[in-house]
Amino acid sequence: MSSEQVSVTFQPSGRRVYVLPGSKVLEAAGRAGLPLDTPCGGAGTCGKCRVRFAEGACEPCAEDRAIFPEAELAAGWRLACQSAICGDATIHVPDSSLFADQHQILAERAGETGELLPAVRKVHLQLPRPSLEDDRPDLLRIEGPAGPLRAGLDLLRDLPTRLRACGFAGTAVFTDHHLIDFEPGDTTAHCYGAAFDIGTTTLAGSLLDLRDGRELALASNMNPQIRFGDDVLSRIQKAGSAEGREELRSAIIGAVQDLLAEMCRKASLDREHIYEVVLAGNTTMQHLLCGLDVTPLGAVPFAPACGRGLMVRAAELGVGIHPRGAAYVFPVIGGFVGGDTVSCMLATRLAEQDGPVLLIDIGTNGEIVLAHEGKLWAASTAAGPAFEGARIRQGMRATAGAIEKVVFDGEVRISTIADSEPVGLCGSALVDAAAELLRAGLVTSEGRMRIEGELPAGLSPDIAQRVCVGADGQPEFILAPAGPAGEGVRLTQRDIRELQLASGAIRAGVNILLARVGLKTADLKRVLIAGGFGSFIRRSNAQRIGLLPGDVDRRRIQYVGNASLNGARWALLSTNARKTAERLAREAEHVELSQDMNFQMEFAEAMIFPTG
Amino acid sequence: MSSEQVSVTFQPSGRRVYVLPGSKVLEAAGRAGLPLDTPCGGAGTCGKCRVRFAEGACEPCAEDRAIFPEAELAAGWRLACQSAICGDATIHVPDSSLFADQHQILAERAGETGELLPAVRKVHLQLPRPSLEDDRPDLLRIEGPAGPLRAGLDLLRDLPTRLRACGFAGTAVFTDHHLIDFEPGDTTAHCYGAAFDIGTTTLAGSLLDLRDGRELALASNMNPQIRFGDDVLSRIQKAGSAEGREELRSAIIGAVQDLLAEMCRKASLDREHIYEVVLAGNTTMQHLLCGLDVTPLGAVPFAPACGRGLMVRAAELGVGIHPRGAAYVFPVIGGFVGGDTVSCMLATRLAEQDGPVLLIDIGTNGEIVLAHEGKLWAASTAAGPAFEGARIRQGMRATAGAIEKVVFDGEVRISTIADSEPVGLCGSALVDAAAELLRAGLVTSEGRMRIEGELPAGLSPDIAQRVCVGADGQPEFILAPAGPAGEGVRLTQRDIRELQLASGAIRAGVNILLARVGLKTADLKRVLIAGGFGSFIRRSNAQRIGLLPGDVDRRRIQYVGNASLNGARWALLSTNARKTAERLAREAEHVELSQDMNFQMEFAEAMIFPTG
């Protein structure tokens, strides 16, 4: 079936994905990293997720006809939540249809409002040359009326020579009230910054034009620290020695450097024109990349070294941008609720949302934030890296060859990324498969996989024949049979157990946090799902396995993409956003779930899959 | 005659000087670096300069009797401006009799007022250990309610280990809102800073206890850059190459390091407990010690690299104190009016003085500041190093063996520092000798030394026989005849020319500055004389040679000691003083004398000695 996949190209980003015919455009866009705005929850009623097919448009459905006039339908306009992909297609996504993270809003409004306030500013100056009538010191000449301007010794040492070499005409580069360079000529057109989401398993970077907030390149890679262990605790242990700490530090900085190099290549620009980086990650990742001592994060009460954001020279971190470029590392809330969570809160304006709102950032750690009546509670659960493909026998990241979707419709239908031969499965397929196995009665609510002889009556032969027993005597389910090109892909009993642990940890966290505040899942006005994985998850399946509460209307569940990266982008573009981040980090109440008396009980209960 | 000198010891400082019997206590105290407060100008009427002889008291004079009751006279109380030294003496100088520079006021009032506000603070803390109820990050734990606390990466990297090693009990060291260390135990008793006056010829340092402002040690040495030239222009030329700049930088930093080492030895303390240094020097010296490019200071319009004060890590300058200790380098006014002038303005509260007040800082450059009706004008003149002993054939600094006083009273009487065999003469003796030679008619007002056959009638034989001709055929005057122990000391025609240039430059500057503002010398309410040399100068002689205006009542001329060092001390003890310094530097109007159309004319006129 995977050979039936079709190619969908999104414009203006040019991102391309491969999906099964019949997939909704909304889903394909999510796969392409373009979460669309669906306040109606994909019911086809709000008309927010409008897109335009340039080629490969399907027939308009009733919902399309209710929203678009005939001329627009003829031009290819459709609702992404209703329209299916019927063949190779090219689809235009207007900015207004994207889930509006603050970075996007800012980039759109650049120039119109004063919100685009990056710490880095470039100003082309033709300064008056010193004269007897105007013998002001060089730095005061650049300062202007805005107030005291500082400069580091290394720049000051050569500033006089450089100013005179260019005849006092050039481009001053400022970060806040510091002059970091004076470049000959007018270089104002080259003013870039990079934002990073530093995950335990995955790193993502975004290169922005600081003049207008436009994204020039995106890149992501694996966190190379994985070779020291796939969760934060194993990293903390490894960092117990000075050598270990340095190994972890240089590994992650090396990955950041790689992302920077890749993005500079993609955008054809010079690293020296990147003047600032903003980094958001969980507390352990941020500490490790700064080379801080993480030993106290390994034991109760998990106290971090620092809480407020760090503003340092990028060179001090080993990040190779402009030699006097800056680095801002996000503030953290507590031991396991870090800068990435603050960044998500920032990107979604969580504190300003109406009614009880829950934010779930699904990653190796699952961070959960509840906003209610002007207050914020934040917690972290050790979900483990199962959703990112680790600890699953044939698990993998969502890259070429990964099964990313599983549907049972009498037979087993799978969709593989890049339409490749299936070699493993990623997190979304894990959730799909488990949900379908539950629906088919092949997995019990306790998570036991049924074996031959226990199978429910009426099971289709195609599905029944995929139930088997592995070499370890444990049940397995064949998602893709072995063939000439590969050994196939199987889901194991152990994989189901890993999923139960990961899903149960997050769900228990949600329940405890709600109980703390005296709320039930049904009270939630909205549930925001963040994280690279979160964008691909299918809500009904996440509800089926109990990861998301079943009594929350699907329309209240919204994907917000990699909100941590979006928040980092926003902080790169706005010093006001940083102030907000600092405030949010200090205002949020840190709930330490592992120490909650009810956590073990909740966890045990949440590991049980809901009955159909 | 030098064998007749007597020893005077001042308490509580323990400083000892040797003076001629008959010298006023006021003069001896000035020699000892203890400028006394004489608002009446030494007329014996204000009663401010009271001192107490512990031994060697002379008979009280009428002025003493008018001020002190009999019991106090019996206890040794006298007026320093009236009482003469009649033999070896030990004299107590109460703090209240010292010229009250702001550092002294601050040190006296420490604890009483909130004025003692050093940037460096130490606080002994017994922090609550992290617990489940209180899992705040380490740095926030130290922060307290005062607001965001920052720390550099190098400290943060090991902060968790160090806090835990000392059980969260120790001493936090802050500079402004930065944590620079957390020391085990209670080290609050060890909190030091050092202030420096960086002169073209002479460096002076002062080590202070930052808790109460007390001075723990003083030291001074020659500026080793002298080997590259004795004035700022020759240094600027030498610094034209990168190697030259580095040579000059490391030479002066080496001298600062030597002073630090000497003061730490004297006070028996550890350099690591010095957390801040404050440095004040002229613009060129400050630029050179920071390693800044000084090329533009070598040509019109002499624009400095920066104007505001610099706050950097001491380690960046190469100054070895606490590894994260700070350095504050004074703001400058312009190319040749630097941080030392700002520091003098600060120490004397010049801007707050009543009436037109003139400050003259006599050094290798003579800086002149006029305060009038809330405005400030500042100028610099290239006096050259003559007053500091350079460019004078047998000139030397005011150290052992230097003739420091010359009196003609029928014979030539000299006084030598430390009562040593005379080997040269220092600046005050140069002024004395020139004044006496003028009075005796041995030097004409054009500065020509008279030779045998031109001598005035009635000259005493002792003096007449000292007039001679040097090997170059030019007139010379024997101050100390050659003897078995040495070659003697002679003043040459060329020396007189150097003095004319030095004195004329300063006096021309004074005249131009006054003319700018529409004032005459007679309008001056006060003239403040600053500088190491300034403390030793005799006002009548300075007026006789025209260095100081003759129509200003002597009582309006006040010595303020090394005001640049005093201002640096004050800035070390008070961040408010730094703010004032920054403001003064920007408010003062920089008058570039060398470009004044009248300067050459004024200079030529000022070189003529006044007629008797």
Contacts between the chains, C-beta under 8 A, distances in Angstrom:
chain1	res1	chain2	res2	distance
A	130	B	296	7.2
A	130	B	301	4.8
A	130	B	303	3.9
A	131	B	301	5.6
A	132	B	300	6.6
A	132	B	301	5.0
A	132	B	592	6.2
A	132	B	595	5.2
A	134	B	301	7.7
A	135	B	301	4.1
A	135	B	302	6.3
A	135	B	303	5.3
A	135	B	334	5.8
A	135	B	335	6.3
A	135	B	590	6.7
A	135	B	592	6.6
A	136	B	303	6.8
A	136	B	307	6.9
A	137	B	303	6.1
A	137	B	304	4.2
A	137	B	305	6.4
A	137	B	306	5.2
A	137	B	307	3.6
A	137	B	332	7.0
A	137	B	334	7.7
A	138	B	296	7.5
A	138	B	303	6.1
A	138	B	304	7.1
A	138	B	305	5.1
A	138	B	306	6.7
A	139	B	305	6.5
A	139	B	306	4.1
A	139	B	307	6.5
A	139	B	308	7.2
A	140	B	306	7.3
A	140	B	307	4.4
A	140	B	308	7.2
A	141	B	303	7.8
A	148	B	308	5.8
A	148	B	582	7.8
A	149	B	308	7.8
A	150	B	308	7.6
A	150	B	311	7.7
A	151	B	306	7.0
A	152	B	312	7.6
A	153	B	290	6.1
A	153	B	291	6.9
A	153	B	292	7.9
A	153	B	310	7.4
A	153	B	312	5.6
A	153	B	316	5.4
A	153	B	317	7.7
A	156	B	290	7.1
A	156	B	292	5.6
A	156	B	305	5.5
A	156	B	306	5.9
A	156	B	310	7.7
A	157	B	290	7.4
A	157	B	291	5.2
A	157	B	292	5.5
A	157	B	293	6.4
A	158	B	293	6.0
A	159	B	292	7.9
A	159	B	293	7.2
A	159	B	305	5.5
A	159	B	306	7.9
A	160	B	292	7.3
A	160	B	293	4.2
A	160	B	294	8.0
A	160	B	295	6.3
A	160	B	296	4.9
A	160	B	303	7.7
A	160	B	305	5.0
A	161	B	293	5.2
A	161	B	295	6.9
A	164	B	296	7.0
A	290	B	153	6.0
A	290	B	156	7.1
A	290	B	157	7.4
A	291	B	153	6.9
A	291	B	157	5.2
A	292	B	153	7.9
A	292	B	156	5.6
A	292	B	157	5.4
A	292	B	159	7.9
A	292	B	160	7.3
A	293	B	157	6.4
A	293	B	158	6.0
A	293	B	159	7.2
A	293	B	160	4.2
A	293	B	161	5.2
A	294	B	160	7.9
A	295	B	160	6.3
A	295	B	161	6.9
A	296	B	130	7.2
A	296	B	138	7.6
A	296	B	160	4.9
A	296	B	164	7.0
A	300	B	132	6.6
A	301	B	130	4.8
A	301	B	131	5.6
A	301	B	132	5.0
A	301	B	134	7.7
A	301	B	135	4.1
A	302	B	135	6.3
A	303	B	130	3.9
A	303	B	135	5.3
A	303	B	136	6.8
A	303	B	137	6.1
A	303	B	138	6.1
A	303	B	141	7.8
A	303	B	160	7.7
A	304	B	137	4.2
A	304	B	138	7.1
A	305	B	137	6.4
A	305	B	138	5.1
A	305	B	139	6.5
A	305	B	156	5.5
A	305	B	159	5.5
A	305	B	160	5.0
A	306	B	137	5.2
A	306	B	138	6.7
A	306	B	139	4.1
A	306	B	140	7.3
A	306	B	151	7.0
A	306	B	156	5.9
A	306	B	159	7.9
A	307	B	136	6.8
A	307	B	137	3.6
A	307	B	139	6.5
A	307	B	140	4.4
A	308	B	139	7.2
A	308	B	140	7.2
A	308	B	148	5.8
A	308	B	149	7.8
A	308	B	150	7.6
A	310	B	153	7.4
A	310	B	156	7.6
A	311	B	150	7.7
A	312	B	152	7.7
A	312	B	153	5.6
A	316	B	153	5.4
A	317	B	153	7.7
A	332	B	137	7.0
A	334	B	135	5.8
A	334	B	137	7.8
A	335	B	135	6.3
A	582	B	148	7.8
A	590	B	135	6.7
A	592	B	132	6.3
A	592	B	135	6.6
A	595	B	132	5.2
